Amino acid sequence: MGRPVVHWEISGKDGAKAQEFYSKLFDWKIDSNNPMTYGLVDTGGGGINGGIMGAPEGVPPYLTFYVQVDDLQAYLDKAESLGGKTLVPPTAIPNIGSFAMFADLDGNTVGLFKE
């Protein structure tokens, strides 16, 4: 059985400006009232919701999607065996789950999520 895409993320040089841009462009509702100023996006439709934020220090802006898996490390290992590279090891998201990230063969960032 295939693994579903469950979240997407846009990181920009200026997270607040990126949130304003996408909110106005697509009429998305964005809630950034949290300590991380991570903008939780409600697309208002039947699609997948996501998040918009400022890129972490030293990380260039990126666009990614998250695939739900049952074992983050096993999928990172599998990605590496196929030529990918781990970017972020399994990391807890308090009260939500955990995530990890890898680069594919062309350097695209792909996220993994586990509830």
Secondary structure, 3 states (H helix, E strand, C coil): CCCCEEEEEEEECCHHHHHHHHHHHHCCEEECCCCCCCEEEECCCCCCCEEEEECCCCCCCEEEEEEECCCHHHHHHHHHHCCCEEEEEEEEECCCEEEEEEECCCCCEEEEEEC
